[in-house]
Amino acid sequence: MRLELGLGVSLVALMVAMPVQAQDRDAGTETTSQAGDRAPTTLEKITVTGSRAPQQISETAKTIHVVEAEDIQSRAHSGESLQQILAQEIPSFDAASYGARTSYGQNLRGRTALVLIDGVSLNSARGVSRQFDSIDPFNIERIEVLSGATSIYGGNATGGIINIITKKGKDAEDGLHAEVMTGFESGFSGKGDIDKRAAAAVTYNKDNWDARFAVSGVDTGTFYDGSGTILMPDITQTSTADNRSIDVMGSVGYQIDAGRRLEVGGQYFDSGQDTEYGVYFGRLLAGLSNPSLLETRSGYSSDFNPKTRRAMINTTYTDDDVFGQSLMLQAFYRSEKVQFHPFPSSAYFYGSSQDTDYYGFKAAMVAEPTDGLRITYGLDADRDSFSSRQNIFDRMTALQSGAMDFDTIGVTGLYPGIDVTTVAGFADVSYAVNDALTVNGGVRYQYVDTAVGDFAGAAQQIAILQGQARSADAIPGGSVQYDALLFNAGAAYSITDSQQVYANFSQGFELPDPAKYYGIGTYSLVGGHYSLLNSVNVSQSALEAIKTNSFEVGYRLDEGGYTFDTAAFYSMSDRSITVNRTTLAIEMQDQERRVYGIEGKFGVELAHGFDVGALGQWVRTEVKGPDGWGKDSVGSASVSKIGGHIGWSGEALKLRLQGQHVFDLTDKNNYSIEGYTLFDLVGSYRFETANATVNFGVHNLFDKDYTTIWGSRAKALYGALANEAIFDYKGRGRTFAVSLTKTF
């Protein structure tokens, strides 16, 4: 695959959610073969995601999980994706769908999560749910996950925050070092069933300077299910089968003095599908009425293929003493382009693509005027510019080939252009009442201006391209403003040095996808001109932000060799969003939506190197109709899960058997997600004298044949457009992975 390099325009960047320079990453993470050999810890691990400033987890009135580099790297090198790792480690994060490029419906506490890389949002005005198709785990230092709505971060964080912290030169040992990794994965099921990956990084850390540069790539092969049959390609949100990706990442840091630091980082990520396999619809698409004709075939050809391409620049500056306060600044620029699979409509075939340019800055100050009192306040501002297109393919070529051959004949608009400008101010106060009790409260005011461009209907533009008309009226655009005043309050009480109870209330809000709402009209064709009869436009039907109130109570314990945490949660929003199954446009409903449940996680270190752990979430998502509360659609509702592992660690060898069960879920329309249970065996062997580690894994250990969660969601979302069998995206069968990592 040809890779087009170009990082684009950079802005000066200064980051708010940067890791703390003096952080002890190993606090509370040591392991021994005897649980009794360890003293209780006091939960001193520091996180920045929860409050926008450094804070010990033991002082927070929120549920926060930290997934460390060792766990991320060992699991990724054994063949797990980033989504799978998080689903195995975070109780309230929905189970992952193997091989799916999308994370649509993979919620945090039943609602949408805000995903960040080093504090820079990957969410956009046009939600495409590809936030995890954005970075190779090779470049991740740790991941901080805050469960539940948060007013401190504002919009699109109603389910919580997932902040991906990347590796930096300052994390490395002194001097010049290098790391290389290579590996492969295969189910040995047939032609092309092999994934290949390789990565290399160079780090420098000396005196006041540090730097890291890394290149990593993955070449995935053809996916087969548990019965040895080639998976039906995902023609909706697409998969990572037969995919090529490259992640180029670098950073340079300068420690100006003991209290001031400047850091500049950049990334280029390109992930694209190039496959010979497609869904054969039968000649003249006869498979739409006769599903027995549908099959996966080789010989697929298209000049337009799924891909995700991102470039990002981020620079951070911190100063520990600005008028006696700590200053944290960030500015950033992110550019991305995404493409989808060619898709049939009633009169044409099209392939959608969209571009986003996102830039802004964040500023925060942290003051500690008296002992125990900390005040964090600041300002955020950003702009999100969105544009989209659709490639229109030669219809007769597609029909005669059974949707196996696509040639572009022209490009038209798909959605109206959207520019979203956001300005927000926030303040958060934390006060240690005494040695045991810490209380906090905060407020955020957020103002959003959404500008929508004039737009001629998508179907009318295609008709003009095909010569069926000459012109069309534009659906008028305009500007709509939102504002939201959000509050949070909580308290954490230390029962002992190693255990706390906490309670928290926080508000969040989400902006419905304007591109899927505006720009839809009804036309009349007269004399070659489409006259607009009515439309969904800004002046007549302005979208409104949806506010969510979130409550939680929790308990956490870390006694060294024994850890346990649990929380009960409840969130309520005054309106809900539904997807029209015929047009795929979103519709706002004056229906209350609530999500409630309980999550938990525990781990125990046993004698002789053994350890066991378990996690799970029971969750319910409901909407309120005329007859009271009822089940929400499986298209977006979260699924309950439970998982666990047993591990063993020796001097050089480590083994881990893990399993996860997804429970059944059925909605009011009788669409369902059929539960399943999967097991994996992963491990590693360390060659200490060679500074090398071999990681290995057997995934889907018992070769389970099952439909992924995304496959079930897709049938509910797209089933009105074509036979549901087309959207039955299954999971990959048993695969074997091995990799070798060496440091210099």
Secondary structure, DSSP 8 states (H G I E B T S, - for coil): ---------------SS---TT--TTTT----S-GGGS-------EESTTTSS-EEGGG-SSEEEEEEHHHHHHHHHTT--HHHHHHHH-TTB----TTBS--TT--BTTB-EEEEETTEE---SS----TTTT--GGGEEEEEEEES--TTT-BT-SSEEEEEEE--GGGS-SEEEEEEEEEEEE---STT--EEEEEEEEEEEETTEEEEEEEEEEE----B-TTS-B----SSS-BSTTEEEEEEEEEEEEEEETTEEEEEEEEEEEEEE--SEEEE--GGGGGGT-GGG-EEEE--EES---EEEEEEEEEEEEEEEETTEEEEEEEEEEEEEEE---EE-SS-EEEEEEEEEEEEEEEEEEE--STTEEEEEEEEEEEEEEEEEEEEE-HHHHHHTTS-EE-EEEEEE-S--EEEEEEEEEEEEEEE-SSSEEEEEEEEEEEEEEEE--EE-HHHHHHHHTTS-SEE-EE--EEEEEEEEEEEEEEEEEEETTEEEEEEEEEEEE---GGGTSSEEEEEEETTEEEEEEEE-TTTS----EEEEEEEEEEEEE-SSEEEEEEEEEEEES-EEEE-TTT--EEEE---EEEEEEEEEEEEE-GGGEEEEEEEEEEEEEEEETTEEEE--TTT----EEEEEEEEE-SSEEEEEEEEEE--EE-TTS-EE--EEEEEEEEEEEEGGGTEEEEEEEESTT----B-HHHHHHHHHHTTTS-GGGG--B----EEEEEEEEE-
